[in-house]
Amino acid sequence: MDGLIALAAPDMARVDGLIREHMDSPVPVIPALADHLIAGSAKRLRPLLTVAAARLAGGRDDACLKLAAAVEFIHTATLLHDDVVDSSQLRRGRVAAHLIWGAPSSVLVGDFLFARAFELMVAAGSMPALEILARASRVIAEGEVLQLTRSHDMHLSQELYLEIIRAKTAELFAAAAEAGAISAGASPDRCRALRQYGQDLGVAFQLVDDALDYSGEAGTLGKNAGDDFREGKATLPLLLAIQRTGAAERSFWDRTVDRREQDEADFDRVRDLMRQTGALQSTLDLASDYAASAKAALQAFGPSPWRGPLEDLADFAVIRRS
């Protein structure tokens, strides 16, 4: 991502300034808790996507910057809420905020950040962009609730799994890119192309995240490896491993996933089963397909200093290790 980060650095410095300014509150716990999570985000990937999409689409003014800051607040708010729901211990390599300030404070600061996001959207002065990001906030919430109701369903279909991650993860990528294009006054075809790029990129990122939960290490992930397994969460690598081992491992899956009666050796065994069945590789292969689709969407644009780095970002989504 180095090329894209360097290209967007002047814009992202101003986005960071907007984020800091709008985190402020006379209630001390709000900026302290928000900063705990936001300061841990080195890449600021989603607002970076808004800026890059706007520049690729020909935007030269500052219209995209408030939208980029709003996107980061929406993302941060969802993380605060998710960590409470999932009882997560780590986030971005730090102790989860709810373990320091408590679940009620985390939820309410998340609500504050949603409110700030909408203030920024209004200040940006683009009704179409406001509609896109408001819809994304609703779709993300729907995706989170759907995941909550089906998160331990070991018979979840791949189609429904993909529907969930399109809503809970890819929708904000898609909206971030589309809002950037809208702010630049791009044509409907180009707005749709950037939305498709963002959506496919987001699916690829989530697929790789789900694989890394079984193949990564806590030191690089910024969270504990194996959290999805310990929570019995139905992600694609686990679903494929269960399908491909069949009756031979039924009692193991019943104990460790359905009843969540686990010991320290179980996670190592799951990792071995995933490698043996090809479940991890299949998940990464699907991520590669989505990354290729994201790159294909950029063919709607001619040569640009921004197009190559955005194509590289799709490759990074698949080859990263954290």
Order of alpha helices (4+ residues) and beta strands (2+ residues): alpha-alpha-alpha-alpha-beta-beta-alpha-alpha-alpha-alpha-alpha-alpha-alpha-alpha-alpha-alpha-alpha-alpha-alpha
